[in-house]
């Protein structure tokens, strides 16, 4: 992950270090002083999916990760819904 690029797709196993691509963007392989060497947290993944910080998650860490990874980002869902609304009979 990088600060200056769009996020990767958040998958259900983002919390596993062996997945590599979900290392915190501060991780710098060329400068040991700047290494964080951690994956993104559940909160960071949820924020990337556009959930509010105060969203209440239920379940174990694995279940929550699955919920976050399977979610459609809030902004994307709103954009799709706004386009579909004109085709629905909404009164």
N, C-alpha and C positions, 0 to 999 in steps of 0.2 A: 504494500500500500504506500501511496505517496501523498504528501500534502498538496501538491500542485496538479493532481490528476483526479478524475472522477473515481469514486470508490469501486472496488470490485463488487460483484454480486455477492451478497451476504448469504452464505449457505448454512445449513443446519449444524455443521461441525466446525464453525469458525473458531471455536475455542481450543482446538487441538493444535499444539505447536508443530506437529509433523505435517500439517496442512500448509505450512510455510508462507503462503500468500497472504495470510491474515496477521502477519507481524505488524506491530504498531509502527506507524510511519517514521517515528523517531529512530528506528533501528537503522544503523548505518554500518554496513559490512566493512567499510574502509577506515573507520575511526572508532576504535574501541572505547574511547571516552564518551562517545555519543550513543552507545548501545543501550537500549532498553531491554532487548531480548524477551519480549513478552507478546502474546497474542492480544488482540483487542478484547476488551471486557464485554460482558453482556450489555451493559449500559451503552457503551460506545457503538456496538452493533445495532442496538435498537435506535439510537440517535441517527445512525446512517440510514436506517429504514424510515426515518422521519417520524418516529414515535415521540411523544412528549416525554420529558424527563420524569414526569410524575405518573406515567402509565403504570398501572398495577399488574404485574405478572404473577401467574399462579403456577405452582409445580416445582419440580426439581430443576437444578441448573441445566440438565440435559433436556428436559421437557421445555423449559423456557427458550433454550437455544433453538430447538425445533420450531417453536412458535415464531421466533424472530426470523429464522431462515426461510420458513414457508410463507411468511407474510408478503403481501404485495405492498411496496412502499406507499405510505399514506398519500403523498403528492401524486404518484402515478394513478392510484385508485381514484382520487378526486378528478384528475384530468380525464380519465376514461369515463367516469360517471357523468361528467358535464357534457361529453359528446353523445353519450347514449340517451341522456334525458330527453332530448328532442324527439326520439323515436318511441318513447314510452308514453302511454296515456296517463299522465300525472295531472291530477286536478288539485 
